[in-house]
Structures are given as structure tokens and as C-alpha cells.
Amino acid sequence: MALLHTSGDIGVLELFEQSGRTVKKATVLLCDLLADWPDRPGLAADLVDCEHEGDRLTHDIIHRLHDGRSSRKAIDALEGLQLATALDDIVDCAEQAADMLGIYAVEATMEHACLLADVLVAAGEQVSGALHALRDGGDLSSHLVEIHRLENEADRLSRDAIASLFVAGIDPMVVIRWKDIFESLEAAVDACEHVAHVLEGICIKRRK
């Protein structure tokens, strides 16, 4: 699933690749935060900075898509907007999950959260790899297939995680807090799959 681009597209494709690296960084920060919670709360602040960087890149991408300097683009404005928004959603959901740990005064992490975060890291790595291939005109297919597989794995883990909250003896407030965190983690993986869907559409259009 190779994708060719013209020299006029390099700017926006570079920005997408940078956005992919930001996604990868954000997912790793969240995974580390959950694994070491509450011993490294400073990672949450690092994730906020990462989210701000993601917002900046999204703004720059949208501006570049609409500046009209290239008559022939590998990504049209609508495709680019969808891709930029999906990438931004991944980082936003990761930052939201981290924020909830502090807001809800979580005392200790849960194994299912760490497992979901591991899947998110793997999906973020595939997103970053796909965007690198997009810029280089390489084959995206292996990255996209793996993202879909990881999303299915996250669905299974999320169901198991939520089910584990309803065993006898768990405080209802704990259930509410962790259900929100699990859902934010799953939403981040879902956003990775949305990225894969957009990239598949781009590749299909290029083959016509």
C-alpha cells in the first residue's frame, strides 16, 4: 500500500510525521505514569505539555492544508482535517486519562489499566510508523492491519476491566472512577483506529 507524494506536499507530511511522534510520546508517558502511579506524578505535567504540542501541530497542519500553495496535494483538505483531528484525539484522550488519576485522587493503579496502556503504546507506535511511511511513500498496510488488531485487543481488555469492577466488595466510587479511566484509555485506542481508517481512505484514493 505505497503512497506517492509530490515535493509540494512535503511540508504537511512532515507535520503529520511530527504529530505521529507526539502521539507515540504521549502514549509512552501515560503508560509510565500508570505503571509508577503515584510515585511519578510529574509525568502528568509532561503529558499536558505533550497535549499542547499536539494542539500546535494540529493548528499548523490545518493552516498548511488551507494555504493554497500546492496545486496538487497527496492529501486534500478534508482528508487532512480528518487525520489531524484523529491524531489530536489520541493525545487528548491520553491526557484525559492521566488527569483523572489526579482529579479522582487515585491511590494505586489497576492491572487492567496498565494492560490497556500497553496496547495503547503499541498502537501509538504503529500510528507513528504509518505516518513515517506516508511521508516516505512507503507501504502502510502492515501498520494499519496491526492497529486494527490492537483495537480489537483493547476492546476485549476494556470489557474485562469493566467487568472486574463489579465484583463483590468494591466501593461504588472506585467503580465510577476506574470506569471513566478505562473508557478514556479505550477511546485513545479507538482514535488510533480512526487514524488507520483515514489513512486507508487516502491510500485507496491514491490508487485510483
KATA-V575137 format. One record per residue. PHI is phi in radians with two decimals (* if undefined). Layout:
BEGIN
PHI, PHI
END
This chain:
BEGIN
*, -1.40, -2.36, -1.58, -2.44, -1.79, -1.05, -1.20, -1.65, -0.99, -0.99, -1.25, -1.19, -1.11, -1.12, -1.12, -1.14, -1.07, -1.10, -1.11, -1.17, -1.16, -1.03, -1.04, -1.09, -1.10, -1.18, -1.18, -1.03, -1.13, -1.06, -1.15, -1.06, -1.16, -1.12, -1.89, -1.11, -1.75, -1.33, -2.25, -1.11, -1.09, -1.13, -1.13, -1.17, -1.10, -1.24, -1.09, -1.06, -1.12, -1.13, -1.13, -1.12, -1.08, -1.10, -1.09, -1.14, -1.06, -1.07, -1.12, -1.11, -1.08, -1.08, -1.14, -1.13, -1.87, -1.42, 1.23, -1.45, -2.08, -1.39, -2.33, -2.02, -1.22, -2.26, -1.39, -1.07, -1.18, -1.04, -1.13, -1.11, -1.09, -1.18, -1.08, -1.16, -1.13, -1.11, -1.11, -1.11, -1.03, -1.17, -1.07, -1.17, -1.12, -1.15, -1.12, -1.06, -1.12, -1.08, -1.13, -1.03, -1.37, -1.04, -1.53, 0.89, -1.13, -1.54, -2.66, -1.39, -2.11, -1.02, -1.08, -1.14, -1.14, -1.15, -1.13, -1.13, -1.07, -1.13, -1.10, -1.05, -1.09, -1.16, -1.10, -1.12, -1.21, -1.06, -1.06, -1.11, -1.13, -1.26, -1.13, -1.14, -1.03, -1.18, -1.46, 1.30, -1.56, -1.53, -1.61, -1.03, -1.14, -1.14, -1.21, -1.06, -1.19, -1.05, -1.10, -1.11, -1.15, -1.12, -1.10, -1.12, -1.13, -1.03, -1.12, -1.11, -1.13, -1.09, -1.11, -1.13, -1.17, -1.07, -1.16, -1.32, -1.79, -1.35, -1.08, 1.68, -1.48, -1.01, -0.99, -1.17, -1.13, -1.01, -1.08, -1.10, -1.30, -1.07, -1.09, -1.15, -1.03, -1.18, -1.18, -1.11, -1.13, -1.09, -1.13, -1.19, -1.03, -1.15, -1.09, -1.17, -1.06, -0.99, -1.07, -1.09, -1.11, -1.11, -1.08, -1.12, -1.06, -1.17, -1.08, -1.13, -1.17, -1.40, -1.30
END
